[in-house]
C-alpha cells in the first residue's frame, strides 16, 4: 500500500529534517515527544509544584537559548512539545520542530484563522500574522511564557474556545498575573512570566536564560533565608525552654534561702548572750540550756540537708546555662554561608539537629530512636542539611502533638558508595493521599496558621545540593516518613 504525501507536507518534513540536522548535538533537543510523557499530560492532574515550575523554566530557557544559538526559531513551543523524561521537570526536552525555521526563512502572513499553524493558545501575536511584525526568537519567548504560565497555574493565559477571540486576546488583552490565580507563586516568578507575555517583542527578555537564572537565584536565596530563620527559630525555642528551667531553679533558690533555718543560729547566739552572766545555771538540769545539744544536732542535720538541696539546684542551674551556651555555639557553627562544603559526617549533623530539639521532644514525651549505619566524614553543606533536618524534626513533633497513643520518632542514617540517606519517621497524624503531591509546593500547608514555606525551602535546598527530598505515608493516622537523599561529593 502506497501512502501519498502532498507537496506541503513533503516541504514541511524536509524543513524539519534540515532544522534537526542544524540542531544535531544540542542537549535537550528531541525529534518527537513520546505519547503520554509530555508536559501537557503531566498538567492533566493540575499545575506543577512551585519548585518544579522553577526547574522547568530554567531548563526550558537553557534549551531554547541553545536552539536560538543555532539560528533556529521553534515557532510552536507549547506543553505538548515539551518532554518530561520520567516526570523530571529539571531536565525538560524540547521536540516537535515541524514548524521550525531558520531566522529570516519566511514570515507569517495574514491567513484565515483556521489555517494558522501551531497551538493557538500559546502563539505570540506576531505568529498569528495579524500584528504586522515579523517573527524572531522573541516569538518563542512569548510561547515559553504561555507554557510556564500553564505549568504554574494549571491553565493557559487565555482559554477562549473561539479562535478569533483567542487571537484577539493575544493581540490586545493582558492576562491575570500567575500569582493572582495561585498566591503561593513567588512574585519574581510571576513577574518573569508576565514580562515574557508582553505584546511588543521589544519588551520581552532577549537574554532569557540569564534572567531566569537571576530570578531563580533570588527565589533560592529567599528560601535559604527562610531556612536560616528556621534554624534561628529552633534555637530560640530551645533556649526559651531552657530559660524556663533557669527561672524555676532561680525561684527555688530564692525560696530556700529566704526560708533557710540558718537564721536560727542567730536566735541561738542571742539566747546565749542573754545568759552569758550565769551560763552554769543556764546549762543545769533546771535551765533551758540543757536541751541545746540535741537542738544543735537537729539544726546541723537540717542545714546539711539544706546545703545539699542548694548545691543540687545550683548544679541544675549551671547545667542549664551550659546548655544555652552549647545551643548558641551550635547555631553559630551552622550560621555560615550555604554552599560551602565542610568535612563532616551525616550522623554528627543529625545528632546536632536532635540536640536542638531535645527539650521540645522530651516535653511532648516523644521517644527517639537513632538507627545510624557506618558513616565517614565527607564534604557536606552542613548549613543546608541542618536546615532540612530541623524542619523535618519539627514537623514530626507537630504531627504527633495530638496523638493519644505512642509518640515515637525514628531517625535513620545510611551511607554507601552511591550517596547518603536520612529518614525521619513519626507515628503522627499521617498525610492524606491527595496532599502528598503538594507537600513541597510553595504556600501549601496542613497546619493551622502555617505559612507553607518550610518544606518548600527544604526541597529547594535539597535540589541545590543535587539531592532529593521525598515524603510517603499510608494515609491519615498512619504516620509519615520523609527521606533526604544526597550524592557524596568527591
C-alpha positions in Angstrom: 0.0 0.0 0.0 1.4 3.4 -1.0 0.9 6.5 1.1 0.5 9.7 -0.8 2.3 12.8 0.7 1.1 16.2 -0.6 3.6 18.8 -1.6 3.0 21.0 1.6 3.6 18.0 3.9 6.7 17.0 1.9 8.1 20.5 2.2 7.4 20.6 5.9 9.0 17.3 6.6 12.0 18.3 4.6 12.3 21.6 6.5 12.0 19.7 9.8 14.9 17.4 8.7 17.1 20.4 7.8 16.4 22.1 11.2 17.1 18.9 13.2 20.3 18.5 11.2 21.3 22.0 12.2 20.4 21.2 15.9 22.4 18.0 15.9 24.3 17.6 19.2 22.2 20.3 21.1 21.5 19.0 24.6 17.8 18.9 25.3 16.5 18.6 21.7 14.5 15.5 20.7 12.8 14.6 17.4 9.5 13.9 18.9 7.7 13.7 22.3 6.7 10.1 23.3 3.0 9.7 23.8 1.9 10.2 27.4 5.2 11.8 28.5 4.6 15.4 27.6 4.2 18.4 29.9 0.6 18.6 28.8 -0.1 15.1 30.1 1.5 16.0 33.4 -0.7 19.1 33.7 -3.8 16.9 33.3 -3.8 16.4 37.1 -3.1 20.1 37.9 -0.3 22.6 38.0 3.3 21.6 38.9 4.7 22.2 42.3 6.3 25.6 42.6 9.9 24.2 42.8 9.2 22.2 39.7 7.9 25.2 37.8 11.2 27.0 38.6 13.2 24.0 37.4 11.1 23.8 34.3 11.5 27.5 33.5 15.3 27.3 33.9 15.6 24.1 31.9 13.5 25.2 29.0 15.2 28.6 28.9 18.5 26.8 28.7 17.4 24.5 25.8 15.7 27.3 23.9 18.8 29.5 24.2 20.8 26.7 22.7 18.3 26.3 19.8 18.4 30.1 19.1 22.2 30.0 19.2 22.0 27.7 16.1 19.8 30.2 14.3 16.6 28.3 14.7 13.1 29.6 15.5 10.9 26.8 17.0 7.6 28.7 16.3 5.4 26.3 18.3 6.6 26.0 21.9 3.7 24.6 24.0 3.2 22.0 26.7 2.7 19.2 24.1 6.2 19.9 22.6 7.9 19.5 26.0 9.1 16.1 27.0 9.4 15.4 30.8 11.6 12.3 30.9 10.5 10.2 34.0 8.5 13.3 35.1 11.7 15.2 35.8 10.9 19.0 35.4 14.5 19.9 36.0 15.6 18.3 32.7 12.9 19.1 30.1 13.4 18.1 26.5 12.1 20.2 23.5 10.6 18.4 20.5 8.1 18.9 17.6 10.2 21.0 15.3 7.6 20.6 12.4 7.0 24.3 12.2 10.6 25.4 12.9 12.6 27.5 10.6 15.9 29.3 10.4 15.8 33.1 11.1 14.7 35.0 8.0 13.4 32.0 6.2 9.9 33.4 6.0 7.5 35.5 8.0 3.9 34.7 9.0 1.4 36.2 6.7 -2.3 37.0 7.2 -4.4 33.9 6.7 -7.7 32.5 7.6 -7.8 31.8 11.4 -8.4 28.1 10.7 -5.2 27.9 8.7 -2.9 29.4 11.4 -0.3 26.8 12.2 0.7 25.9 15.7 -1.1 25.7 19.1 -3.0 28.9 19.0 -3.4 29.2 22.9 0.4 29.6 23.1 1.3 31.6 19.9 2.9 35.0 20.0 0.8 37.8 18.4 3.2 38.1 15.5 2.9 34.4 14.8 -0.8 34.8 14.1 0.0 37.0 11.1 -2.2 39.8 12.5 0.4 42.2 14.1 2.3 43.3 11.0 5.5 42.2 12.8 8.0 39.7 11.7 8.6 36.6 13.9 12.0 36.1 15.5 13.4 34.4 18.6 11.3 36.7 20.9 8.2 35.0 19.4 9.4 31.7 21.1 9.8 33.7 24.4 6.1 34.6 24.3 5.2 30.9 23.7 7.6 29.9 26.5 5.9 32.4 28.8 2.5 30.9 28.0 3.8 27.4 28.6 5.3 28.3 32.0 2.0 30.2 32.8 0.1 26.9 32.2 2.5 24.9 34.2 2.3 27.3 37.2 -1.4 27.9 37.2 -3.0 24.9 35.6 -4.4 26.9 32.6 -3.0 28.8 29.6 -3.1 32.7 29.7 -6.2 32.8 27.5 -8.7 30.0 27.2 -11.3 31.3 24.8 -12.8 28.5 22.7 -13.4 30.7 19.6 -10.1 31.0 17.6 -10.9 34.7 16.7 -11.5 35.5 20.3 -8.2 33.8 21.2 -6.4 35.8 18.6 -7.9 39.0 19.9 -6.8 38.1 23.4 -3.2 37.5 22.3 -3.2 40.8 20.4 -5.0 43.1 23.0 -5.7 41.6 26.4 -3.4 41.3 29.4 -3.8 38.0 31.3 -4.1 37.9 35.0 -0.8 37.6 36.8 0.0 34.0 37.7 0.2 34.7 41.4 -3.2 36.3 41.3 -4.5 32.9 40.3 -2.2 31.0 42.6 -1.0 33.2 45.5 1.7 30.6 46.5 3.8 31.5 43.4 6.7 33.8 44.2 6.4 37.3 42.9 9.6 37.1 41.0 8.3 34.1 39.0 5.0 35.8 38.3 6.8 39.0 37.1 9.1 36.9 34.8 6.1 35.2 33.1 4.2 38.5 32.6 7.3 40.0 31.0 7.6 37.1 28.6 3.9 37.7 27.7 4.4 41.3 26.6 2.6 42.1 23.3 5.6 44.0 21.9 8.6 41.8 21.2 11.0 44.6 22.3 9.6 44.4 25.8 10.3 40.7 26.2 13.7 39.5 27.5 16.3 39.0 24.9 18.6 37.2 27.2 16.1 34.9 28.8 18.4 32.2 30.2 20.4 34.8 32.2 17.3 36.4 33.5 15.7 33.1 34.6 19.0 32.3 36.4 18.8 35.7 38.2 15.2 35.3 39.2 15.7 31.7 40.3 18.7 32.7 42.4 16.6 35.4 44.1 14.0 32.9 45.0 16.5 30.3 46.2 18.2 33.0 48.3 14.8 33.7 49.9 14.4 30.0 50.6 17.8 29.9 52.2 17.0 32.9 54.4 13.8 31.1 55.4 15.9 28.1 56.2 18.3 30.1 58.4 15.3 31.7 60.0 14.1 28.2 60.8 17.4 27.4 62.5 17.3 30.6 64.5 13.7 29.9 65.5 14.6 26.4 66.7 17.5 27.9 68.7 15.2 30.5 70.3 12.6 27.8 71.2 15.3 25.6 72.7 16.9 28.5 74.6 13.4 29.6 75.7 12.7 26.1 77.1 16.0 26.1 79.0 15.3 29.6 80.4 12.1 28.2 81.9 14.3 25.7 83.8 16.7 28.6 84.8 13.8 30.6 86.1 12.4 27.6 88.0 15.8 27.0 89.6 16.3 30.7 90.5 12.8 30.8 92.1 13.5 27.7 94.2 16.9 29.0 95.3 15.3 32.3 96.3 12.6 30.5 98.3 15.1 28.1 100.0 17.4 30.9 101.0 14.6 33.1 102.3 13.2 30.2 104.4 16.6 28.9 105.5 17.0 27.6 109.0 20.4 29.3 109.2 18.5 32.2 110.8 18.0 30.1 113.9 21.8 30.2 114.6 21.3 34.0 115.2 18.5 33.2 117.7 20.7 30.7 119.5 23.5 33.3 119.7 21.1 35.9 121.2 19.9 33.3 123.8 23.4 32.6 124.9 24.2 36.3 125.2 21.2 36.8 127.4 22.5 34.1 129.8 26.2 35.0 129.5 26.4 36.0 133.2 25.2 32.7 134.5 25.9 30.0 131.9 26.5 27.2 134.5 23.0 27.7 135.9 21.6 28.0 132.3 23.0 24.6 131.4 21.9 22.9 134.7 19.1 20.4 135.0 16.6 23.1 135.6 17.9 25.6 133.0 16.8 25.9 129.4 20.3 25.2 128.1 20.0 21.5 128.8 18.1 21.0 125.5 20.7 22.9 123.4 22.9 19.9 122.4 20.0 18.0 120.9 18.7 21.2 119.2 22.2 21.9 117.7 22.4 18.4 116.3 18.9 18.7 114.7 19.9 22.1 113.3 23.2 20.9 111.9 21.4 18.0 110.2 18.7 20.4 108.8 21.4 22.8 107.5 23.3 19.9 105.9 20.2 18.8 104.1 19.5 22.3 103.0 23.1 22.7 101.7 22.6 19.6 99.5 19.4 20.9 98.1 21.0 24.2 97.3 24.0 22.6 95.7 21.7 20.3 93.6 19.7 23.3 92.4 22.9 25.2 91.6 24.2 22.3 89.5 20.9 22.2 87.6 21.2 25.9 87.0 24.8 25.6 85.9 23.8 22.8 83.5 21.1 24.9 82.0 23.5 27.8 81.4 26.0 25.4 79.8 23.2 24.0 77.6 22.3 27.5 76.4 25.9 28.2 75.6 26.2 24.9 73.7 23.0 25.6 71.7 24.1 29.1 70.8 27.6 27.8 69.8 26.0 25.1 67.7 23.8 27.6 65.9 26.8 29.8 65.2 28.6 26.8 63.7 25.7 26.5 61.2 25.3 30.2 60.6 27.8 30.3 57.8 27.1 30.8 54.1 25.3 27.9 52.4 27.0 26.2 49.5 30.3 25.8 51.5 31.3 22.2 51.8 33.0 21.1 55.0 34.1 17.7 56.1 31.5 16.2 58.4 29.5 13.0 59.0 25.8 13.0 58.4 25.4 11.3 61.8 27.0 14.3 63.5 24.7 16.8 61.8 21.7 14.6 62.7 22.8 14.4 66.3 23.2 18.2 66.4 19.7 18.6 65.0 18.3 16.3 67.7 20.0 18.3 70.4 18.4 21.5 69.2 15.0 19.7 69.5 15.6 17.5 72.6 13.7 19.7 75.1 10.7 20.0 72.9 10.7 16.3 72.1 11.1 15.4 75.8 8.3 17.9 76.8 5.9 16.2 74.3 7.0 12.7 75.5 8.4 11.6 72.2 10.6 8.5 72.3 13.5 9.0 69.9 15.3 6.0 68.2 18.6 6.5 66.4 19.4 4.0 63.7 22.8 5.0 62.3 24.8 2.9 59.9 28.5 3.3 59.4 29.3 6.8 58.2 32.5 8.6 57.2 33.4 12.3 57.0 32.6 13.6 53.6 32.3 17.2 52.2 28.8 18.4 53.3 26.9 21.6 53.1 26.2 21.5 56.8 24.0 24.6 56.8 21.6 23.3 54.3 21.5 19.8 55.7 20.8 21.2 59.2 18.0 23.5 57.8 16.3 20.4 56.3 16.6 18.2 59.4 15.4 20.8 61.8 12.3 21.4 59.7 11.6 17.6 59.4 12.0 17.1 63.1 9.8 20.0 63.9 7.1 18.7 61.5 7.4 15.2 63.0 6.9 16.6 66.6 4.0 18.7 65.5 2.4 15.7 63.7 2.4 13.8 67.0 1.2 16.6 69.2 -2.4 15.4 69.5 -1.7 11.6 69.2 -3.1 9.8 72.2 -1.0 6.6 71.8 2.7 6.0 71.3 4.7 9.0 70.2 7.8 7.7 68.5 10.4 9.3 66.2 12.9 7.2 64.3 16.0 8.8 62.7 17.8 6.6 60.2 21.2 7.5 58.6 22.8 5.4 55.9 25.8 6.0 53.7 27.3 3.9 50.8 29.2 4.5 47.7 26.1 5.9 45.9 25.3 8.5 48.4 23.8 9.2 51.8 20.3 9.0 53.1 18.5 10.4 56.2 15.0 9.2 57.0 12.7 10.9 59.7 9.7 8.6 60.5 7.0 9.6 63.0 3.9 7.9 64.4 1.8 11.1 63.9 -1.3 12.1 62.1 -0.2 11.0 58.7 -0.7 12.6 55.3 -3.8 12.3 53.1 -3.1 10.8 49.6 -4.4 14.0 47.9 -1.9 16.1 49.9 1.2 14.1 49.2 1.7 15.5 45.7 1.7 19.1 47.1 3.8 18.6 50.3 6.7 20.6 48.9 4.7 23.2 47.0 5.3 26.8 48.0 2.4 28.0 50.2 0.9 24.6 50.8 0.4 23.6 54.4 -1.9 21.4 56.5 -1.0 23.2 59.7 -3.5 25.8 61.1 -1.6 29.1 60.8 1.2 27.6 58.8 3.0 29.6 56.1 3.7 26.7 53.7 7.3 27.7 53.1 9.2 25.3 55.4 9.1 22.1 53.3 9.3 24.1 50.1 12.5 25.7 51.2 13.8 22.3 52.3 13.0 20.8 48.8 14.8 23.7 47.2 17.8 23.2 49.5 18.0 19.5 48.7 17.8 20.2 45.0 20.6 22.8 45.3 22.8 20.1 46.8 22.0 17.7 43.9 19.7 15.6 46.1 16.0 14.9 46.6 13.5 15.2 49.4 10.5 12.9 49.3 7.5 12.1 51.5 5.5 8.9 51.9 2.6 8.0 54.2 -0.1 5.3 54.2 -2.7 7.9 55.0 -4.3 9.7 57.9 -3.3 8.2 61.3 -0.5 6.1 59.8 2.4 8.4 60.4 4.8 9.6 57.7 8.4 9.2 56.5 10.5 12.0 54.9 13.6 10.9 53.1 16.6 13.1 52.2 18.9 11.6 49.6 22.2 13.3 48.9 25.1 12.5 46.5 28.5 12.2 48.0 31.0 14.9 46.9 34.5 13.7 46.0 
